[in-house]
């Protein structure tokens, strides 16, 4: 009696895309765009701190009411957090796996000119990602759950922000993370444009200028807040 051979189940489209190098780069590009949009909105919201406690606290209360009455109180905020968290995890996992593939494809370390040809931003992407990952955890514990902010007050985002950045070591960590973020955006925006097919020889100069300008704008915008607190402009 002949044994029936079991046919292998064909991989799903999503699984095939995820397992491919091109698919992982596409995931990184799309999630990078999502995170970039969030960062722009977050920076603009942060800059409201320079208009005083009333304005900033009103903004903090408003983002909890977006979508009402269709959505319940804070639902939009939590949906945004979930979408952002999924994007961060997918982005990080794809980056790690691509890094492992790259190392496996080049078992011999770069030497001499080969290493020098790699840009500073590219060489520091991995460490920048680690710094940003640690910063995200700290930032959530500091200003979302208020776990590591000893002077935190529920529903008082302005006062909590000032209390956090009034500690010089927190501001120093924040500034270092924002510098790493700037390098990440400068390199990542360019890479995402190439992956998504936006780049071309005619657009290269514009895309490079745009990625550098966007990275500088976001870095300066975020860093302005802790500097404002440390210098007493925000108090």
Secondary structure as a PSIPRED ss2 file (coil, helix, strand):
# PSIPRED VFORMAT (PSIPRED V4.0)

   1 X C   1.000  0.000  0.000
   2 X C   1.000  0.000  0.000
   3 X C   1.000  0.000  0.000
   4 X C   1.000  0.000  0.000
   5 X C   1.000  0.000  0.000
   6 X C   1.000  0.000  0.000
   7 X C   1.000  0.000  0.000
   8 X C   1.000  0.000  0.000
   9 X C   1.000  0.000  0.000
  10 X C   1.000  0.000  0.000
  11 X C   1.000  0.000  0.000
  12 X C   1.000  0.000  0.000
  13 X H   0.000  1.000  0.000
  14 X H   0.000  1.000  0.000
  15 X H   0.000  1.000  0.000
  16 X H   0.000  1.000  0.000
  17 X H   0.000  1.000  0.000
  18 X H   0.000  1.000  0.000
  19 X H   0.000  1.000  0.000
  20 X C   1.000  0.000  0.000
  21 X H   0.000  1.000  0.000
  22 X H   0.000  1.000  0.000
  23 X H   0.000  1.000  0.000
  24 X H   0.000  1.000  0.000
  25 X H   0.000  1.000  0.000
  26 X H   0.000  1.000  0.000
  27 X H   0.000  1.000  0.000
  28 X H   0.000  1.000  0.000
  29 X H   0.000  1.000  0.000
  30 X H   0.000  1.000  0.000
  31 X H   0.000  1.000  0.000
  32 X H   0.000  1.000  0.000
  33 X H   0.000  1.000  0.000
  34 X H   0.000  1.000  0.000
  35 X H   0.000  1.000  0.000
  36 X H   0.000  1.000  0.000
  37 X H   0.000  1.000  0.000
  38 X H   0.000  1.000  0.000
  39 X H   0.000  1.000  0.000
  40 X H   0.000  1.000  0.000
  41 X H   0.000  1.000  0.000
  42 X H   0.000  1.000  0.000
  43 X H   0.000  1.000  0.000
  44 X H   0.000  1.000  0.000
  45 X H   0.000  1.000  0.000
  46 X H   0.000  1.000  0.000
  47 X H   0.000  1.000  0.000
  48 X H   0.000  1.000  0.000
  49 X H   0.000  1.000  0.000
  50 X H   0.000  1.000  0.000
  51 X H   0.000  1.000  0.000
  52 X C   1.000  0.000  0.000
  53 X H   0.000  1.000  0.000
  54 X H   0.000  1.000  0.000
  55 X H   0.000  1.000  0.000
  56 X H   0.000  1.000  0.000
  57 X H   0.000  1.000  0.000
  58 X H   0.000  1.000  0.000
  59 X H   0.000  1.000  0.000
  60 X H   0.000  1.000  0.000
  61 X H   0.000  1.000  0.000
  62 X H   0.000  1.000  0.000
  63 X C   1.000  0.000  0.000
  64 X C   1.000  0.000  0.000
  65 X C   1.000  0.000  0.000
  66 X C   1.000  0.000  0.000
  67 X C   1.000  0.000  0.000
  68 X C   1.000  0.000  0.000
  69 X C   1.000  0.000  0.000
  70 X C   1.000  0.000  0.000
  71 X C   1.000  0.000  0.000
  72 X C   1.000  0.000  0.000
  73 X C   1.000  0.000  0.000
  74 X C   1.000  0.000  0.000
  75 X H   0.000  1.000  0.000
  76 X H   0.000  1.000  0.000
  77 X H   0.000  1.000  0.000
  78 X H   0.000  1.000  0.000
  79 X H   0.000  1.000  0.000
  80 X H   0.000  1.000  0.000
  81 X H   0.000  1.000  0.000
  82 X H   0.000  1.000  0.000
  83 X H   0.000  1.000  0.000
  84 X H   0.000  1.000  0.000
  85 X H   0.000  1.000  0.000
  86 X H   0.000  1.000  0.000
  87 X H   0.000  1.000  0.000
  88 X H   0.000  1.000  0.000
  89 X H   0.000  1.000  0.000
  90 X H   0.000  1.000  0.000
  91 X H   0.000  1.000  0.000
  92 X H   0.000  1.000  0.000
  93 X H   0.000  1.000  0.000
  94 X H   0.000  1.000  0.000
  95 X H   0.000  1.000  0.000
  96 X H   0.000  1.000  0.000
  97 X H   0.000  1.000  0.000
  98 X H   0.000  1.000  0.000
  99 X H   0.000  1.000  0.000
 100 X H   0.000  1.000  0.000
 101 X H   0.000  1.000  0.000
 102 X H   0.000  1.000  0.000
 103 X H   0.000  1.000  0.000
 104 X H   0.000  1.000  0.000
 105 X H   0.000  1.000  0.000
 106 X C   1.000  0.000  0.000
 107 X C   1.000  0.000  0.000
 108 X C   1.000  0.000  0.000
 109 X C   1.000  0.000  0.000
 110 X C   1.000  0.000  0.000
 111 X C   1.000  0.000  0.000
 112 X C   1.000  0.000  0.000
 113 X H   0.000  1.000  0.000
 114 X H   0.000  1.000  0.000
 115 X H   0.000  1.000  0.000
 116 X H   0.000  1.000  0.000
 117 X C   1.000  0.000  0.000
 118 X C   1.000  0.000  0.000
 119 X C   1.000  0.000  0.000
 120 X H   0.000  1.000  0.000
 121 X H   0.000  1.000  0.000
 122 X H   0.000  1.000  0.000
 123 X H   0.000  1.000  0.000
 124 X C   1.000  0.000  0.000
 125 X H   0.000  1.000  0.000
 126 X H   0.000  1.000  0.000
 127 X H   0.000  1.000  0.000
 128 X H   0.000  1.000  0.000
 129 X H   0.000  1.000  0.000
 130 X H   0.000  1.000  0.000
 131 X H   0.000  1.000  0.000
 132 X H   0.000  1.000  0.000
 133 X H   0.000  1.000  0.000
 134 X H   0.000  1.000  0.000
 135 X H   0.000  1.000  0.000
 136 X H   0.000  1.000  0.000
 137 X H   0.000  1.000  0.000
 138 X H   0.000  1.000  0.000
 139 X H   0.000  1.000  0.000
 140 X H   0.000  1.000  0.000
 141 X H   0.000  1.000  0.000
 142 X H   0.000  1.000  0.000
 143 X H   0.000  1.000  0.000
 144 X C   1.000  0.000  0.000
 145 X C   1.000  0.000  0.000
 146 X C   1.000  0.000  0.000
 147 X C   1.000  0.000  0.000
 148 X C   1.000  0.000  0.000
 149 X C   1.000  0.000  0.000
 150 X C   1.000  0.000  0.000
 151 X C   1.000  0.000  0.000
 152 X C   1.000  0.000  0.000
 153 X C   1.000  0.000  0.000
 154 X C   1.000  0.000  0.000
 155 X C   1.000  0.000  0.000
 156 X C   1.000  0.000  0.000
 157 X H   0.000  1.000  0.000
 158 X H   0.000  1.000  0.000
 159 X H   0.000  1.000  0.000
 160 X H   0.000  1.000  0.000
 161 X H   0.000  1.000  0.000
 162 X H   0.000  1.000  0.000
 163 X H   0.000  1.000  0.000
 164 X H   0.000  1.000  0.000
 165 X H   0.000  1.000  0.000
 166 X C   1.000  0.000  0.000
 167 X C   1.000  0.000  0.000
 168 X H   0.000  1.000  0.000
 169 X H   0.000  1.000  0.000
 170 X H   0.000  1.000  0.000
 171 X H   0.000  1.000  0.000
 172 X H   0.000  1.000  0.000
 173 X H   0.000  1.000  0.000
 174 X H   0.000  1.000  0.000
 175 X H   0.000  1.000  0.000
 176 X H   0.000  1.000  0.000
 177 X H   0.000  1.000  0.000
 178 X H   0.000  1.000  0.000
 179 X H   0.000  1.000  0.000
 180 X H   0.000  1.000  0.000
 181 X H   0.000  1.000  0.000
 182 X H   0.000  1.000  0.000
 183 X H   0.000  1.000  0.000
 184 X H   0.000  1.000  0.000
 185 X H   0.000  1.000  0.000
 186 X H   0.000  1.000  0.000
 187 X H   0.000  1.000  0.000
 188 X H   0.000  1.000  0.000
 189 X H   0.000  1.000  0.000
 190 X H   0.000  1.000  0.000
 191 X H   0.000  1.000  0.000
 192 X H   0.000  1.000  0.000
 193 X H   0.000  1.000  0.000
 194 X H   0.000  1.000  0.000
 195 X H   0.000  1.000  0.000
 196 X C   1.000  0.000  0.000
 197 X C   1.000  0.000  0.000
 198 X C   1.000  0.000  0.000
 199 X C   1.000  0.000  0.000
 200 X C   1.000  0.000  0.000
 201 X C   1.000  0.000  0.000
 202 X C   1.000  0.000  0.000
 203 X C   1.000  0.000  0.000
 204 X H   0.000  1.000  0.000
 205 X H   0.000  1.000  0.000
 206 X H   0.000  1.000  0.000
 207 X H   0.000  1.000  0.000
 208 X H   0.000  1.000  0.000
 209 X H   0.000  1.000  0.000
 210 X H   0.000  1.000  0.000
 211 X H   0.000  1.000  0.000
 212 X H   0.000  1.000  0.000
 213 X H   0.000  1.000  0.000
 214 X H   0.000  1.000  0.000
 215 X H   0.000  1.000  0.000
 216 X H   0.000  1.000  0.000
 217 X H   0.000  1.000  0.000
 218 X H   0.000  1.000  0.000
 219 X H   0.000  1.000  0.000
 220 X H   0.000  1.000  0.000
 221 X H   0.000  1.000  0.000
 222 X H   0.000  1.000  0.000
 223 X H   0.000  1.000  0.000
 224 X H   0.000  1.000  0.000
 225 X H   0.000  1.000  0.000
 226 X H   0.000  1.000  0.000
 227 X H   0.000  1.000  0.000
 228 X H   0.000  1.000  0.000
 229 X H   0.000  1.000  0.000
 230 X H   0.000  1.000  0.000
 231 X C   1.000  0.000  0.000
 232 X C   1.000  0.000  0.000
 233 X C   1.000  0.000  0.000
 234 X C   1.000  0.000  0.000
 235 X C   1.000  0.000  0.000
